[in-house]
Every structure is written in C-alpha cells, then in structure tokens.
Amino acid sequence: MIGEPELDLLPWSIGDLLRTASRQRPDLTALIVPASTQGREEQRWTYSELQAEAERAAAALLVHFAPGDRVATWAGASSNLLMLHLGAALAGIVLVTLNPACRGQELKYLLEQAEVRGIFLERAFRKMDNVAVLEAVRPELPKLESVFYLDAWSSFVASAADASPSLPTVQPEAPALIIFTSGTTGKPKGAVLSHAGVVNNARFTQARMGMAEGSAWLTVMPMFHVGGSVTMTLGCMASLGTQVLLPEFNPEAMLDALERYRVRMTMAVPTMILAAIESEQFDRTDLSQLELLITGGTVVVPELIRLIHERFGCEPMVVFGQTEAGGAMCLSRRGDGIELLTQSVGAPLSMSEVKIIGLDGAAVPVGQPGEICVKTPCRMLEYFRMPEKTREAIDADGWVHTGDVGILLPNGYVQITGRLKDMIIRGGENIYPREIEDLLAQHPAVLQSAVFGVPDERWGEQVAAAVVLKQGHNCDADALSAFLDGRIARHKVPRVWRFLDAMPVTATGKVQKFVLRDLVMAQE
C-alpha cells in the first residue's frame, strides 16, 4: 500500500494553485488537447504558457464583467473552455457550468436561477442547434446581458489586449463555481463551491492517488462536473502532472490517447470503461503505461473492478463523491485488494469525517445501515438563493447529509447500500425524476406519471416511467418519448415505459416507486 502524505488545509484560490505550479515547473507540459478527426491540430501548453493564457483570458473577461458576476458555460470540453475556467478563476468571476445536453425550459430555469449575466456556448452540440435553443428562451431572461460563442474565443481574448485591467486578489473563501445538482424534491439546486474548497479537495484526492510528478492524466469526465473540473483538472495541477483533455468521449479516442500519450491515470464512469473494452481497438492498444483507473459515479459492480484489473492491467480505485462536498468524499487506497474494492467505496479523504445516522439523527454503531453524512472543509458554501434547501443539506454542526444509505465498516471504509433519494444515476449523470414528471404532466393524454431508476448492466441505472392516461385518451411510449425530446436532454428521456390503470400508492396517496421498480424488474 502506498503511503498517503499528511496534508494541511491551504488558504489558496485556484489562481494560487496555478501560479504555484507555474513557478515550480514552468517548462513542464501542463495541457495537451489531442488532434481531432475534424482537422484540429494537437495543442500543447507548458505551465508558464497556461498561466499566461489564463491571465489574458481573465483580462478579457474583466472588460465585460466584474468580480463576483456569474457567467455560464454551456459547452463540451475544449481548450477554450478550460482557459475560460482558469480565466474566470483569476478574475474572481463565478462560473456556472451547465450540461451542454440541457435543452429549452431546463436551460431557462438554470440561467434564471443562477442570475447569470453572461454565457459562453457552442453553436451546436451533437447536431443540436444551441443558438436557436438559447434565442427561444432569451426574451424570458432579462438578466442575461451578454452571449459569446466559444468558436470566437481567440477574437474575444484578442479584442481586450489593449485594455489590460489589473487582476483582483481573489480570496480563498470566495465562490468559484456553481454546479447544479439534483435531489428528490424541488428543482435542481446550484451548489456554490469556494476556491479553497475545490483546491483542497483536489489536493487531498490526488495525494491518495500517489501519482508521480510529470505523469499524464487523461480527462474524459465532463468539465461541467466536479469530476472533470475539480478532480481531474485541479488534481492534475496539484500533482504537477500533464493533463490530456479529450474534448468528447468516444472509446476509440480514449484508447488512442491512452497509448499515444503514455497515460498513467484516468477516471471514467462504468459505461465509458465498458465501451472501451467492447471496442475493436481495445486488444491492439498498448496500455502498459497505465497505472491507475478510478471509477465511480454510479453503482460499481464487482465484475467491473475485476475487468479493470484483468483487461486494462492496471490498478482500480473506487471514488464516492458529491457536488455538495466539493468533489470526492471517499476514495480507496493504492494497494487495496479486489475484495475490499468490491465491498466499499473507500475511506474518507484527509481532514474529513464520515458518520452514519439513523432516522432519529443519532449516529448508529459500526456495521449498522443509515444515512451517510460527511464533514469536510471542502463542502459547498450554499445552494444559491436556496437557504432552506441549504439547511436541509448541511446541518448546524456542518455535516453534509448525502441522502445515500450505507454502512461504516470496522476498517473505516464506507459501503453504500442504497439511497434515500429518488435521484437516478445513469452513466454517471444525475437525473431528477420530478423534472421529467412535470413535463409529462403537460401532455394532454397524461393523467399521472412516476419516473424512477431501474438497474442496467451498461448504464448502472436506466430511466423508467410509469404512466396513467386520462380516460378516453390513447398514447404510447413512442409518442411520449417524442414529446420529451427537445424539451429535456436525451439521456433523461425514459427508455422503459409502463402504462397502468392506477398507481400503487400509500394510505396518504404517495406513489410507491419501489413497487413500480419491482414491477418493471419482474417483467424484464
């Protein structure tokens, strides 16, 4: 087992982390963006070049915005997006990172909820016209003053070259990111993460990984998640590694990057790992340099851990994280055996504690199930403009209530046994059932609906919906899927449909989703 260094909490901003890395290893390659099949050439930056580019981005942002303003991103990963992340951090601007797959009304809600002043976006994402989607909702967003397109990023930065505003001193406790997360009641909530919170979470996580300086890290996790923006981007920087940023996941591009750049560590959700193994390219890919593959984001089945060990020939690690906690909460340790990895999600990170509580709020003994709570200095500051929801998530003593059910093992590791929440985790993506149910309620044929997750070998969970139609109306799964398509991201559209005469309910009228789940599983 590789020893984990003892780390103190550093009062650093993201800019402090970047400048420290640049000072320590100015000529080390910090970032590589591979060439694309569409003709984009490979791009590289050293740490000193990355700092200089980020500072130019910050200066350009400050021509249009002030420190503390909230600016959204609605795009897939790219070098431009990463420069925007770092530039916003240096400028003291709060970046609101949105899933590029979100559509229409969900986009409107997120921009409105975060009180966004500006947005940077791609003109299209997976052949969907983002320009048209934004223009359709923009009249309802009076606070959205500025729209910028990332394909014009170079011009945006160059246009401010003569302005040269001085960069502010960004306090460690200042907000850096707003990342939307979902629970089981209400709308999606914007978790406000501080500079020091994400920097230290990244430091604590990479310390447990134990990667050597100069190691290549392959980022396939999206930048609108803490996995891509915190664990991989800031974690790589904290370890003085080289980040290889894959703009969009596909298994062949992932395998090519692993071999081409002699990657030593990567993190991927189970669906990505399975897709890579199933690729015809897998068996002819040289993975001899790969030391570590971290997975999580959904239920990790024992067979997946064995597949990583046997097929990738590297060491698997398991992570358990939550946006509200600032990123990773628990992580296995180097050298952990397969049996331990298949039974737990690791141990709490440095300066963090975990407790398991019962329904009465009191801690339960080791080995007894209850809600997993974590206390960490990296936790979110709040849910933006949602004080009541913040108090529900973080109690008076500073414990984050995760909504997950688990057991604390005698060795201090955590085992997850279920969730208190209804949230569905499909391929690492959090899906909020009520959002889908609210849209289905707008269909003229739908009387009632209930959305829930069912187990799926590839995706971890799949979205299922039970529907009761209004009397005299006819409708089928294809019609409801078509109704949802374009209103929400495609991965949120249910793949499993059941039509019922009535919902199973409790005495108080609450839909019994566990009955619906059992019904679907019995029919599969």
Buried (B, 14 or more C-beta within 10 A) or exposed (E): EEEBEEBEBBEBBBBBBBBBBBEEBBEBBBBBBBEEEEEEEEEEBBBBBBBEBBBBBBBBBBEBBEBEBBBBBBBBBBBBBBBBBBBBBBBBBBBBBBBBBBBBBBBBBBBBBBBBBBBBBBBBBEEBEBEEBBEBBBEEBEEBEEBBBBBBBEEBBEEBEEEEEEBBEBBBEBBBBBBBBBBEEBBBBBBBBBBBBBBBBBBBBBBBBBBEEEBBBBBBBBBBBBBBBBBBBBBBBBBBBBBBBBBBBBBBBBBBBBBBBBBBBBBBBBBBBBBBBEBEBBEEBEBEBBBBBBBBBBBBBEEBBBBBBEBBEBBBBBBBBBBBBBBBBBBBBBEBEBEBBBBBBBBBBBBBEBBBBEEEEEEBEEEEBBBBBBBBBBBBBBBBEBEEBBEBBBBEEEBBBBBBBBBBBEEEBBBBEEBBBBBBBBBBBBBBBBBBBBBBEEBEBBBBBBBBBBBBEEBBBBBBBBBBBEEEEEBEBEEBBEBBEEBBBEBBBBBBBBEBEEBBEEEEEEBEBEBBBEBBEEEE
